[in-house]
Amino acid sequence: MSHGEEADAARSTARPLSADIAPLVARAEAIYAARRTRTDSFGEDADLFGEPSWDLLLDLYIAHERGVEINVSRSVAASGVPTTTGLRYIALLTDRGLLCRVADPFDRRRHFLTLSDRGLSIMRALLKKI
């Protein structure tokens, strides 16, 4: 994804992290980075480790806490799977009440993804435990 596409895929209303949230975001970023490193290291065998739902939840958690809106295309890319697979996992997570799709107020053809209140609560609780 080019820099222009990246800027278009994520809108920032960045805010400082509170003292109780900062360690959770750092933990989520470290987990996500480790997963990407593992994927890069294993190359064609990386499909043995696929957890697109987890990658989506981590990426959207980090974005939420940092005040960044992520569109569907950017989320699919973050999941590390083909587009159709990523969209299927987004639909599943939405159906399970962990994600919400929000229409872009400036372009109704495009949607942003956010963690639902339930998804955010679960992610925060989990990241506190690990």
N, C-alpha and C positions, 0 to 999 in steps of 0.2 A: 504494500500500500504506500503510495507516495505521500509526501508531507502534506500536500493540498488535500488529498483524500482523507488522510488522518485527521486533519483539522475539521473537515466536513463531517467526519464520522463521529467526532466527539466534541461536544460543546462544554466549555468549562465555566462554572460559576464557583471556581476554587475558593475554598475556605480553609482556614487553619484547622489543624486537627487538635482536638482536646486531649488533655493528658491521659484520660482513660481510654480513648479510642486509638491514639497514635501507636501503642504497642500492638494492637490488634491488626491495624493496617500493615505495619512492618512485618508481622507474622504472615499475613495473607500474601503480601508481595514476595516474601522469601519462598513460601510454598509454591506460588505460581512460577517464580523464576526457576526454582529447582525442577519443576515439571517440564518447563520449556528446555532446560539444559539436558534433561534426561531424553526428551524427544529428539533433540538435535544430535545427541551422542549416539543413539541407537539407530539413527537413519531409517532405512527401510523396515527395520524390526520394531520401530517405535509404536506401531499399531498394537503391539502386545500389551501396551500400558494405557490404552485409551479410557478416559473418563471425561467425556465432553461436558456432562452436567456439572461436574466439580469445577472444571476450568471456567465454565460460564458463571457459576456462582462466585468463585473467587474474583474474577475480573469485575463483575458487577458490584460486588461488595467494595472492592478497592475504589471503583469509580464513584459509588454512592458516598463513601466517607470523604472523598476528595472533592466532591461537588462537581463531578464531570458526568454529563449525559452521554450515553453510549447508544448509537443506533444499531439496528438489527444486523446490518452488514458487518460492523465492527465487532459485534458480539460473536457472530459466526466465525470470523477470523480468529478471535481469541480462543475459541473452542478447539482449534487445531484439527478440525475434521472438514470433509467436503461440505459445500453449502447445503445440499439437501439433508444431510445428516444433522448439521447444526440447526437448521430450521425445525427439524423433527424434535430435537432435544429442547429447543426453545418452547415449542408448542406443549411438550410434555411438562416442562417446569411451570409453564403458565397454567395449564390445566390443573396441576397439583397445588396451585396457589402460592408458589414460591417466587414467581416473576409477574410483572405487569407490563403490558404494552401501552405506551402513551403516544398519541398522535403528535407529530411535530406541528406546532401552531402555525409555522410559516410554510410548510409543505405537507399537506395532508396525505400525500403518497408515501411519506416516510414515517417510521415509528421509532421511538426510543424504547429501550428496555430498562426497567428498574427492578430492584428487589421489592417484593411486597413487604408489608409490615412483618408478616410471618417469616418470610425468607430472611429479612434483616435480623430479626430476633434470633433465629436459629443460627445464622452465621456468627453473630456476636457471641452467643453462648458457646458455640463450638470452639471459636478461636481463643476464648478465655481458658478453655480446658486443655488445649494442646500446646 
